[in-house]
Amino acid sequence: MSNRYAVILAAGQGTRMKSKLYKVLHPVCGKPMVQHVIDQVNELTIEKIVTIIGHGAELVKDQLGDACQYALQEQQLGTAHAVMQAESVLAGKEGTTLIVCGDTPLIKAETMAALIKQHEKMEAKATVLTATTGNPAGYGRVIRNTNGFVEKIVEHKDATEAERKVNEINTGTYCFDNKSLFQALKEVSNDNVQAEYYLPDVIEILKSEGKMVTAFQTDNFEETLGVNDRVALSQAEQILKRRINEYHMRNGVSIIDPDHTYIEADAAIRQDTVIYPGTMIKGNSQIGEDCIIGPNAEIKDCEIGNRTVVRQSVAHDSKIGSDVAIGPFAHIRPKSDIHDDVKIGNFVEIKKSVFGRGSKASHLSYIGDAEVGTDVNIGCGSITVNYDGKNKYLTKIEDGVFIGCNSNLVAPVTVGKGAYVAAGSTITEDVPGQALSIARARQVNKENYVQNIKFNK
């Protein structure tokens, strides 16, 4: 097998997106377009990946990191000119170079592998990835000769009536013999209306030299979609959403209504989990077996164990154990660690807290910056008062504690093991283990008070 290289074209500004965000960084199912492309290319055996960057170069580098090398295209003078910027890295090397656009987030590693395989098997100097479509208007047409090899690629505006009837189109993804590519790039002219250097011209140059040019046709036109505006972005989102949902369903996850379930590309879900409509599973979320998620739940960057139920609730950047019940209408904020067999009920908010095994906060509570032990019961309306206007402080509730309804625990404070806090208390000092703490004014009843009130009339 020859050496293999890849060039990712990611320098275009994307003016049709009408956005401050650099085009290839627009997300599709939670991941920037160019990251989808890089991730798929990384599944191939590639020696070097060179990403051509221009507008927003530093932002692209921040996103991709050391997943590839970079070459800067300071002026955007066409696709051939973009590839020329990789000359310092790739020129003179023996092998095959894959060229793919950074705005094609749906392209699959399997398709690129098949393209490379045919290219190398045929010992071609260039191979074009093509697709067929019932509406080829605007695309470059791939014209084949009687032997089935590529005769030329003709742009729609330059095509004859007969050529416009051809429905095999150029997808903008290619394989080249690396040395032949960089030799031919030196001969590409910008003698055209846009005064740009076009990569398909390399095909013409190689053909004129009698070199073999072949085409590999994918049977999935959708994965070749290039995203140039918000309409295409939404189309890519729908296609990838459907692909992701089908993947999970075929791996044993029940998705009740796939059209109304949104799962991002990097989420992992184990079998026999059921996802109800209106659910969003985002980021690097990992969900175990036999869970019930939704309806109308949002999970982002969470690790969830087995048999856990999350209904009509939001959970971000947290670890949630097995056999946990969350919701409805609960909010699990970042850096929370909820252990097994916990119940977090309706209108309860947890923030940056540890919740020990078997503990409960069933209704209308706020638990922030807290360490809650095992088998703790936090009564309705209780809160940890963690903020003094300047700093946050820790509340410790040890194992087996019972917190009565409508209690305030003013941090920093510790409630000892097995202690009780009476309902309606405001606790400002530590409570010893096994104690009952009552911190409220004694009840006073004023007899006949109401009849003596003089109301303003």
Secondary structure, DSSP 4 states (H G I P E B T S, - for coil): ---EEEEEEE----GGG-SSS-GGGSEETTEEHHHHHHHHHTTS--SEEEEEE-TTHHHHHHHHGGGSEEEE-SS---HHHHHHTTHHHHTT--SEEEEEETT-TT--HHHHHHHHHHHHHTT-SEEEEEEE-S--TTSPEEEE-TTSSEEEEE-GGG--HHHHT--EEEEEEEEEEHHHHHHHHTT----STT----THHHHHHHHHTT--EEEEE-S-GGGG----SHHHHHHHHHHHHHHHHHHHHHTT-EES-GGG-EE-TT-EE-TT-EE-TT-EEETT-EE-TT-EE-SS-EEES-EE-SS-EE-S-EEES-EE-SS-EE-SS-EE-TT-EE-TT-EEEET-EEES-EE-TT-EEEES-EEESEEE-TT-EE-TT-EEE-B-SS-B--EEE-TT-EEPTT-EEESSEEE-TT-EE-TT-EE-S-B-TT-EE--SPPP---TTTGGG-----
